[in-house]
């Protein structure tokens, strides 16, 4: 079990310590469940009462949220400080440099210094892997892929050919990069669809995180591009020839159709659907289950759909949706009658 003195934590995070510098901390926990020896944090001023009731041995708080007789680390952004602190207590197994005997690596591949290549990894022809990369078990890296330094590919990741990844990427299990985009031309032959071979690749920037079981398709002609600092959750699909701007965040179950250009610093909540061939402005934010059907030219927060309601009320509303056209026509007729009557009265 990892443990640190409060003085060590304060130094690592660059925070001011108020209280016992020798207090030993062996874990992080929420305010409500923390016990002695653990540290917690207050990111929401609405939870000040929970701070007073908490049994934690120390707290990360803003300077104006301290209470008497407690140990504090003072931070202007407690949630960010908590995120930084979590790295100190990360207990994931640490990979050792070296190449497992069962790995299959093409002779033309180049492997950087201190790389960790686990069991049953397959690395194709002319692949370049940078320094300090971790490639976990059963991962496949196909021909002509290029990985920068400090990348971590978890177990069972698949990279098709011509995928380029910058530095410091973290790609979780089951993710597939560079699968074929959904490109087919209608045909009069027996089988109605003629496959369009996808001749582009995928380019991933620096410091990108991609969750488990996400798929990013290769481009039809040009590349699909994910820029620096993008974070993508589990079970996301990004179709061919999309471009995702810097520092955009995409939550689980989002689907992005082909040739979408998404700006920088955007956020997509769960199950957002994005139509193809549109452009989305920088700093655009979409609530859960929003359907983005056209260009978004102005930054802002957007939502579509209806909120949850009791099933009986929803069924009534669903019927009324089908009646809107008729209701609209009736309202227009009534407006016309009112206008005519108004003219007669004058």
C-alpha positions, -999 to 999 in steps of 0.1 A, spaced: 0 0 0 14 34 -10 16 61 17 29 96 19 33 123 46 12 154 40 44 174 36 54 151 7 19 155 -10 20 193 -6 54 194 -22 44 171 -51 12 191 -58 27 226 -51 0 233 -25 1 252 9 -2 228 39 -21 239 70 -18 214 98 3 183 107 30 179 81 38 144 95 3 130 91 5 98 70 -20 94 41 -25 60 26 -55 66 3 -81 89 -13 -118 87 -6 -150 107 -9 -160 130 19 -189 107 30 -169 75 33 -133 86 41 -117 73 73 -86 81 93 -55 80 72 -73 90 40 -75 124 22 -106 138 5 -114 170 -14 -142 196 -16 -149 207 -52 -185 218 -46 -193 245 -20 -227 228 -16 -209 200 3 -194 221 30 -215 203 56 -201 170 45 -167 184 50 -175 191 86 -188 156 91 -161 137 73 -137 114 91 -108 120 66 -74 129 81 -68 157 55 -87 177 29 -79 195 -4 -100 227 -3 -102 263 -15 -87 287 11 -122 300 21 -135 265 29 -114 255 58 -128 246 92 -112 244 126 -90 215 138 -83 198 105 -54 193 81 -57 211 48 -40 214 14 -51 248 0 -59 248 -38 -76 272 -61 -89 242 -80 -94 212 -56 -108 189 -83 -77 194 -105 -55 189 -75 -74 157 -67 -67 145 -103 -30 152 -99 -30 134 -65 -46 103 -80 -14 97 -99 5 93 -67 -18 65 -56 -21 47 -89 -16 10 -82 -18 -3 -118 9 -29 -124 41 -14 -139 54 -29 -171 90 -39 -173 111 -31 -203 118 -60 -226 102 -82 -254 83 -113 -245 95 -145 -262 61 -151 -278 59 -117 -295 61 -118 -333 80 -88 -347 89 -82 -383 126 -78 -390 119 -44 -407 102 -30 -375 121 -6 -353 116 -7 -315 127 22 -293 146 21 -261 129 8 -229 99 -5 -248 78 -32 -231 63 -57 -256 41 -83 -239 30 -118 -248 15 -126 -282 20 -91 -295 23 -90 -333 42 -61 -350 42 -58 -388 66 -47 -414 82 -13 -413 65 -4 -380 83 23 -359 77 23 -321 92 51 -300 110 51 -267 93 39 -235 62 25 -252 41 -2 -235 24 -27 -258 3 -51 -238 -7 -87 -245 -23 -97 -278 -21 -63 -294 -16 -62 -332 2 -34 -349 0 -38 -386 24 -27 -414 37 8 -416 23 21 -383 43 47 -365 41 53 -327 59 82 -309 74 80 -274 56 70 -241 26 54 -257 6 28 -238 -15 3 -258 -35 -19 -235 -43 -56 -242 -61 -65 -274 -57 -32 -292 -57 -35 -330 -40 -10 -353 -46 -16 -390 -19 -4 -415 -8 32 -418 -19 44 -383 3 72 -369 2 80 -332 21 109 -316 36 109 -280 19 101 -247 -12 84 -260 -32 59 -238 -53 35 -258 -75 10 -239 -84 -26 -245 -104 -37 -275 -100 -4 -294 -96 -6 -332 -78 21 -351 -78 22 -389 -106 -2 -397 -123 4 -431 -147 33 -433 -183 25 -444 -178 33 -480 -199 15 -507 -213 26 -541 -247 14 -553 -245 -12 -580 -268 -30 -604 -250 -62 -599 -263 -92 -580 -248 -79 -548 -260 -43 -547 -230 -26 -530 -195 -20 -545 -169 -16 -518 -148 16 -519 -114 7 -507 -103 30 -480 -69 44 -491 -63 69 -463 -50 63 -427 -55 75 -392 -34 102 -375 -36 105 -337 -19 135 -320 0 139 -287 -15 132 -253 -47 116 -266 -67 91 -245 -90 66 -262 -113 43 -241 -121 6 -245 -138 -8 -275 -138 24 -295 -134 23 -333 -119 50 -354 -121 44 -392 -94 51 -417 -100 78 -443 -113 70 -478 -86 91 -495 -73 116 -469 -66 106 -433 -90 106 -403 -73 130 -378 -75 132 -340 -56 163 -328 -36 168 -296 -53 165 -262 -85 148 -274 -101 124 -249 -125 98 -261 -145 74 -239 -155 38 -243 -177 25 -271 -174 55 -294 -174 53 -332 -157 79 -354 -162 74 -391 -139 79 -420 -124 113 -428 -135 130 -395 -112 156 -379 -115 162 -342 -100 195 -329 -76 199 -299 -88 192 -264 -123 180 -274 -139 154 -251 -163 127 -264 -182 106 -239 -194 70 -243 -217 57 -271 -213 88 -292 -215 81 -330 -199 105 -355 -207 100 -392 -182 105 -419 -164 137 -429 -173 157 -399 -150 185 -389 -152 191 -351 -135 222 -336 -114 226 -306 -125 224 -269 -159 208 -277 -177 184 -254 -201 156 -264 -221 139 -236 -232 103 -239 -251 90 -269 -248 121 -290 -253 114 -327 -236 135 -353 -247 136 -390 -221 133 -417 -204 161 -437 -210 189 -413 -187 214 -394 -189 221 -357 -175 254 -343 -149 255 -315 -163 255 -279 -195 238 -288 -211 216 -262 -238 189 -266 -260 175 -239 -267 137 -238 -286 121 -267 -284 153 -288 -288 147 -325 -266 171 -344 -281 173 -379 -265 204 -394 -235 228 -392 -230 244 -358 -216 279 -366 -218 295 -332 -201 283 -299 -227 274 -273 -245 246 -255 -270 226 -274 -296 199 -267 -324 180 -285 -350 153 -276 -374 151 -247 -366 147 -210 -377 115 -192 -414 113 -182 -438 87 -170 -446 62 -197 -483 71 -199 -475 107 -204 -448 99 -230 -472 78 -250 -497 106 -251 -470 130 -262 -458 106 -289 -493 105 -304 -494 143 -303 -461 145 -322 -478 128 -351 -507 153 -350 -485 184 -352 -489 190 -389 -527 189 -387 -526 212 -356 -504 236 -375 -528 237 -405 -558 243 -381 -539 271 -363 -531 288 -397 -567 286 -407 -579 301 -374 -553 329 -377 -566 336 -412 -603 337 -400 -593 360 -371 -575 384 -395 -606 385 -418 -630 391 -389 -607 418 -376 -607 435 -410 -645 434 -412 -649 449 -378 -627 478 -388 
